[in-house]
Amino acid sequence: MAEGLLEPLDDLVDKIGRNRLIPGTKWEYWGAWKGKQYVIPAHHQSHLLVVRSDVLKEAGVTKSPVEWNWNDQLQAARTIKAKTKLFGMSFALGRTIATDYYVISLLHSAGGRMFDAANKSEVVFDSPAAVETFEYIAELFPTMPPGSVGYTFLDVVDSMAKGQTGIAFYWGRVFGRAAEVDPSVFATMEAYQHAAHPKTGKRLNWNDFQGWLIPKDNNPYVAEVKQALVYVQTSRDWQIRYAQSLVPNVSPVFQDVAQDPRLTQHPFFQTKRRTIFEYYVEALKHASNSGNELLQGISPLAGIVHGRAIIAQGVQRMIIDKQPAKDAVKWTHQQLEQVRREHIRLVI
């Protein structure tokens, strides 16, 4: 958006329905820059706390995940690892964008950020909140599969779906995978909002506000694509089929679709209704991501950070190279400063 490579789509907003969005969302969450809309909403998807209820019971963890804070979550993961044959926790720690997503959601819950979008994306990463986040991940790491230092998205999916771990952070896709691979695992899985930070009380997730965009340059089909977008975004039948293509990963974004009785005809609603609405509705109360940190403003630098896997590299300096968390945080901060210097034109 900041580079001017996308077609503005403000003319489509009213045609699609400016007031159709579900509560808790705004058009700009999907992609707006300097007052112009560049992305049309397709769906939203959050990673949440996914647990195996049978594993919690076997380990003797009696406190409900609804009530967990970070300390409870850590203790639950340790107890599962000690008292069952499973790993306690699984999320990605490989040098991938997946790791960035996991770390940043914890960082936001702790009260930290990468950039200050209101101040020309000034780097604010090096903070007590970032050090605490890194240290918390170091505490969780012994409860994880040793291979998690190389994990990306689908490795986390399979660690849960194939019955290797009792707790994971993941988007709704993990339920579909478990239903395919091991229905007995699927039957015991439930999703909850993330454990609260002990001081801030925040339970922030990583919400991908996924949408449609149109490249502007050398594109002779802009008019045709706009016409197609209006059709698919105003066709309730199409929207329901789209949401049902990957339940509960593809969360509907329009009120008329979310309220249509046909939406709940997917078989997962028979046994996972509560979990599905944790993704569809409750997750929006705790949404954040790196491109729009704390939903307080767009930073065009986030994609560059992820392309270089800077946050993941910072965590690996602590986990693999055994650097103190504060030193790994300082290194990460320096890399973010370098990104800002190289791309300062995007934020001034």
C-alpha positions as CSV (number, residue, x, y, z in Angstrom):
1,M,0.0,0.0,0.0
2,A,2.7,2.4,1.0
3,E,4.6,1.9,-2.2
4,G,1.6,2.8,-4.3
5,L,1.5,-0.6,-6.1
6,L,-2.2,-1.4,-5.4
7,E,-5.5,-0.2,-6.8
8,P,-7.6,1.8,-4.4
9,L,-10.9,0.1,-3.7
10,D,-13.0,2.7,-2.0
11,D,-15.5,2.6,-4.9
12,L,-16.2,-1.1,-4.0
13,V,-16.9,-0.5,-0.3
14,D,-20.4,0.9,-0.7
15,K,-21.3,-1.6,-3.4
16,I,-20.4,-4.4,-1.1
17,G,-22.0,-2.9,2.0
18,R,-20.1,-0.5,4.2
19,N,-22.3,-1.4,7.2
20,R,-22.2,-5.2,6.7
21,L,-19.1,-5.9,8.7
22,I,-19.5,-8.0,11.9
23,P,-19.2,-6.2,15.3
24,G,-15.7,-5.6,16.5
25,T,-14.2,-5.0,13.0
26,K,-13.4,-2.0,10.9
27,W,-12.6,-1.9,7.1
28,E,-9.2,-0.5,7.8
29,Y,-8.2,-3.7,9.7
30,W,-7.9,-5.4,6.4
31,G,-5.8,-2.7,4.7
32,A,-6.1,1.0,4.5
33,W,-3.4,3.6,4.0
34,K,-3.6,7.4,4.3
35,G,-7.4,7.3,4.1
36,K,-7.8,4.9,1.2
37,Q,-9.0,1.3,1.3
38,Y,-6.8,-1.1,-0.6
39,V,-8.0,-4.5,0.7
40,I,-11.5,-5.9,0.6
41,P,-12.3,-8.3,3.5
42,A,-12.4,-12.0,2.8
43,H,-12.2,-13.5,6.3
44,H,-10.5,-13.2,9.6
45,Q,-8.5,-15.9,11.4
46,S,-6.9,-16.0,14.8
47,H,-4.5,-18.4,16.4
48,L,-5.9,-19.4,19.8
49,L,-5.0,-21.7,22.7
50,V,-5.8,-25.2,21.6
51,V,-5.8,-27.9,24.3
52,R,-6.6,-31.7,24.6
53,S,-9.1,-32.0,27.4
54,D,-8.3,-35.7,28.0
55,V,-4.6,-34.9,28.4
56,L,-5.3,-32.1,30.9
57,K,-7.4,-34.6,32.9
58,E,-4.7,-37.3,32.7
59,A,-2.1,-34.9,33.9
60,G,-4.3,-33.7,36.8
61,V,-4.6,-30.1,35.5
62,T,-7.9,-29.1,37.0
63,K,-7.9,-25.3,36.4
64,S,-9.9,-24.4,33.3
65,P,-8.0,-22.8,30.4
66,V,-10.6,-20.1,30.6
67,E,-8.9,-18.9,33.8
68,W,-5.3,-19.4,32.9
69,N,-2.6,-16.7,33.0
70,W,0.9,-17.2,31.7
71,N,2.0,-18.9,34.9
72,D,-0.9,-21.4,34.8
73,Q,-0.1,-22.1,31.2
74,L,3.5,-22.8,31.9
75,Q,2.7,-25.0,34.9
76,A,0.1,-26.9,32.8
77,A,2.7,-27.5,30.0
78,R,5.3,-28.7,32.6
79,T,2.8,-31.0,34.3
80,I,1.7,-32.6,31.0
81,K,5.4,-33.2,30.0
82,A,6.1,-34.7,33.4
83,K,3.0,-36.9,33.9
84,T,2.1,-38.1,30.4
85,K,3.9,-39.4,27.3
86,L,3.2,-36.1,25.4
87,F,4.9,-32.8,25.1
88,G,3.3,-30.0,27.1
89,M,3.3,-27.2,24.5
90,S,3.9,-26.8,20.8
91,F,4.5,-23.7,18.7
92,A,6.9,-22.7,16.0
93,L,10.4,-21.6,16.9
94,G,12.0,-22.1,13.5
95,R,13.5,-19.3,11.4
96,T,10.2,-18.6,9.8
97,I,7.4,-16.1,9.8
98,A,5.3,-18.5,11.9
99,T,7.7,-17.9,14.9
100,D,7.3,-14.2,14.4
101,Y,3.6,-14.5,14.7
102,Y,3.8,-16.5,18.0
103,V,6.3,-14.2,19.6
104,I,4.6,-11.0,18.7
105,S,1.2,-12.1,20.1
106,L,2.9,-12.8,23.4
107,L,4.8,-9.5,23.2
108,H,1.6,-7.6,22.7
109,S,0.0,-9.3,25.7
110,A,3.0,-8.3,27.8
111,G,2.5,-4.6,26.7
112,G,5.3,-4.4,24.1
113,R,5.4,-3.6,20.4
114,M,7.8,-3.5,17.5
115,F,7.0,-0.1,16.2
116,D,5.1,3.0,17.2
117,A,2.8,3.6,14.2
118,A,1.7,7.0,15.6
119,N,5.3,8.2,15.6
120,K,6.5,7.4,12.1
121,S,7.0,3.7,13.1
122,E,9.7,4.5,15.6
123,V,11.3,1.3,16.9
124,V,10.2,0.5,20.5
125,F,11.0,-3.2,20.7
126,D,13.7,-3.1,23.3
127,S,11.6,-3.0,26.5
128,P,10.9,-4.9,29.7
129,A,7.9,-6.5,27.9
130,A,10.1,-7.9,25.2
131,V,12.7,-9.3,27.6
132,E,9.8,-10.9,29.6
133,T,8.4,-12.4,26.5
134,F,11.7,-13.9,25.4
135,E,12.3,-15.3,28.9
136,Y,8.8,-16.8,29.0
137,I,9.4,-18.6,25.7
138,A,12.7,-19.9,27.2
139,E,10.8,-21.3,30.1
140,L,8.2,-23.0,27.8
141,F,10.8,-24.5,25.5
142,P,11.7,-27.5,27.7
143,T,8.1,-28.6,27.5
144,M,8.1,-28.5,23.6
145,P,9.2,-31.1,21.1
146,P,13.0,-30.6,20.6
147,G,12.4,-30.2,16.9
148,S,10.3,-27.1,17.5
149,V,13.4,-25.0,16.9
150,G,12.8,-25.9,13.2
151,Y,9.0,-25.8,13.3
152,T,6.9,-23.8,11.0
153,F,3.1,-23.7,10.7
154,L,2.2,-27.3,9.6
155,D,4.7,-28.8,12.0
156,V,2.7,-27.4,14.8
157,V,-0.5,-28.6,13.2
158,D,0.8,-32.2,13.0
159,S,2.2,-32.2,16.5
160,M,-1.4,-31.6,17.8
161,A,-3.3,-33.6,15.2
162,K,-1.1,-36.7,15.5
163,G,-1.4,-36.7,19.3
164,Q,2.1,-35.6,20.2
165,T,1.3,-32.6,22.4
166,G,-1.3,-31.5,24.9
167,I,-1.3,-27.7,24.2
168,A,-0.7,-25.7,21.1
169,F,-1.2,-22.2,19.7
170,Y,-2.9,-22.4,16.4
171,W,-5.5,-21.2,13.9
172,G,-8.7,-23.2,13.2
173,R,-7.0,-25.3,10.5
174,V,-5.6,-27.7,13.2
175,F,-9.2,-29.0,13.9
176,G,-9.7,-30.0,10.3
177,R,-6.3,-31.7,10.2
178,A,-7.0,-33.6,13.4
179,A,-10.4,-34.8,12.1
180,E,-8.7,-36.2,9.0
181,V,-5.7,-37.8,10.8
182,D,-7.1,-39.0,14.1
183,P,-10.8,-38.5,15.0
184,S,-10.1,-39.6,18.6
185,V,-7.7,-36.6,19.0
186,F,-10.2,-34.3,17.3
187,A,-12.9,-35.3,19.7
188,T,-10.9,-34.1,22.7
189,M,-9.6,-30.8,21.3
190,E,-11.0,-27.4,22.3
191,A,-9.9,-23.8,21.7
192,Y,-9.9,-21.0,24.2
193,Q,-8.7,-17.4,24.2
194,H,-5.0,-17.1,25.2
195,A,-3.8,-17.2,28.7
196,A,-3.8,-13.7,30.3
197,H,-0.6,-11.9,31.0
198,P,-0.3,-11.8,34.8
199,K,0.1,-8.0,35.0
200,T,-1.6,-6.5,31.9
201,G,-4.5,-9.0,31.8
202,K,-4.3,-9.1,28.0
203,R,-5.0,-12.2,26.0
204,L,-4.0,-11.0,22.6
205,N,-3.9,-13.3,19.6
206,W,-2.5,-13.0,16.1
207,N,-5.5,-12.3,13.8
208,D,-4.9,-12.5,10.1
209,F,-7.4,-10.1,8.5
210,Q,-7.2,-11.8,5.1
211,G,-8.5,-10.0,2.1
212,W,-8.6,-9.3,-1.6
213,L,-6.3,-6.7,-3.3
214,I,-5.6,-5.7,-6.9
215,P,-2.2,-4.9,-8.3
216,K,-2.4,-1.7,-10.2
217,D,0.5,-1.6,-12.6
218,N,0.5,-3.5,-15.9
219,N,-2.9,-5.0,-15.0
220,P,-5.4,-4.8,-17.8
221,Y,-8.1,-6.6,-15.8
222,V,-8.7,-4.1,-13.0
223,A,-12.3,-3.4,-14.0
224,E,-13.2,-7.1,-14.4
225,V,-11.6,-8.1,-11.0
226,K,-13.6,-5.3,-9.3
227,Q,-16.8,-6.7,-10.9
228,A,-15.9,-10.2,-9.7
229,L,-15.2,-9.0,-6.2
230,V,-18.5,-7.2,-5.9
231,Y,-20.2,-10.5,-6.9
232,V,-18.4,-12.8,-4.5
233,Q,-18.7,-10.4,-1.6
234,T,-22.4,-9.8,-2.0
235,S,-23.4,-13.4,-2.8
236,R,-24.4,-14.9,0.5
237,D,-24.3,-18.4,-1.0
238,W,-20.7,-17.9,-2.1
239,Q,-19.8,-16.5,1.3
240,I,-21.3,-19.4,3.2
241,R,-19.5,-21.9,1.0
242,Y,-16.3,-20.0,1.5
243,A,-16.6,-20.0,5.3
244,Q,-17.5,-23.7,5.3
245,S,-14.4,-24.6,3.2
246,L,-12.2,-24.6,6.3
247,V,-14.1,-24.5,9.6
248,P,-13.3,-22.8,11.9
249,N,-10.3,-21.3,10.2
250,V,-12.2,-19.1,7.8
251,S,-14.3,-16.8,10.0
252,P,-17.1,-14.9,8.2
253,V,-16.8,-11.1,8.1
254,F,-20.3,-10.0,7.1
255,Q,-23.2,-9.9,9.6
256,D,-25.8,-11.4,7.1
257,V,-23.5,-14.3,6.5
258,A,-22.7,-14.9,10.2
259,Q,-26.4,-14.9,11.0
260,D,-27.5,-17.2,8.2
261,P,-28.7,-20.5,9.6
262,R,-27.0,-22.4,6.8
263,L,-23.6,-21.4,8.1
264,T,-24.0,-23.8,11.1
265,Q,-24.9,-26.8,8.9
266,H,-21.3,-27.8,8.7
267,P,-20.8,-31.1,10.7
268,F,-18.2,-29.5,13.0
269,F,-21.0,-27.5,14.6
270,Q,-22.4,-30.7,16.1
271,T,-19.5,-31.1,18.5
272,K,-17.3,-28.0,18.3
273,R,-19.9,-25.1,18.4
274,R,-18.3,-23.4,21.4
275,T,-14.8,-23.6,19.9
276,I,-16.0,-22.4,16.5
277,F,-17.4,-19.2,18.1
278,E,-14.3,-18.7,20.1
279,Y,-12.7,-18.2,16.6
280,Y,-15.6,-16.5,14.9
281,V,-16.6,-14.0,17.6
282,E,-14.6,-14.0,20.9
283,A,-11.2,-13.8,19.2
284,L,-12.0,-10.4,17.8
285,K,-12.1,-9.0,21.3
286,H,-8.4,-9.8,21.6
287,A,-7.2,-9.2,18.1
288,S,-3.8,-7.9,17.1
289,N,-1.0,-8.5,14.6
290,S,2.3,-7.0,13.5
291,G,1.0,-4.9,10.6
292,N,-1.5,-3.2,12.8
293,E,-0.1,-3.6,16.3
294,L,-2.8,-3.5,19.0
295,L,-5.0,-2.3,16.1
296,Q,-3.6,1.2,16.7
297,G,-2.2,1.9,13.2
298,I,-0.6,0.4,10.2
299,S,3.1,0.0,10.0
300,P,4.4,-0.7,6.4
301,L,7.6,-2.1,7.8
302,A,6.1,-5.3,9.3
303,G,6.2,-7.3,6.1
304,I,9.9,-6.6,5.6
305,V,10.5,-7.7,9.2
306,H,8.8,-11.0,8.5
307,G,10.5,-11.5,5.2
308,R,13.8,-11.4,7.1
309,A,12.5,-13.5,10.0
310,I,14.0,-11.0,12.3
311,I,11.9,-11.9,15.4
312,A,12.5,-15.6,14.9
313,Q,16.2,-15.0,14.6
314,G,16.2,-13.1,17.8
315,V,14.5,-15.9,19.7
316,Q,16.8,-18.4,18.2
317,R,19.8,-16.5,19.5
318,M,18.4,-17.1,22.9
319,I,17.2,-20.7,22.5
320,I,20.0,-22.1,20.3
321,D,22.9,-19.8,20.9
322,K,22.1,-19.5,24.6
323,Q,22.3,-15.7,24.7
324,P,20.7,-13.9,27.6
325,A,17.2,-12.7,26.7
326,K,18.1,-9.1,27.1
327,D,21.0,-9.4,24.6
328,A,18.8,-11.2,22.1
329,V,16.2,-8.5,22.5
330,K,18.8,-5.8,21.9
331,W,20.0,-7.5,18.8
332,T,16.5,-7.8,17.5
333,H,15.9,-4.1,18.2
334,Q,19.0,-3.2,16.2
335,Q,17.7,-5.2,13.2
336,L,14.4,-3.4,13.4
337,E,16.2,-0.1,13.4
338,Q,18.1,-1.2,10.3
339,V,14.9,-2.0,8.5
340,R,13.4,1.4,9.4
341,R,16.6,3.2,8.2
342,E,16.5,1.3,4.9
343,H,12.8,2.1,4.3
344,I,12.3,5.4,6.0
345,R,10.6,6.7,2.9
346,L,7.6,4.5,3.7
347,V,6.9,6.1,7.1
348,I,7.7,9.8,6.7
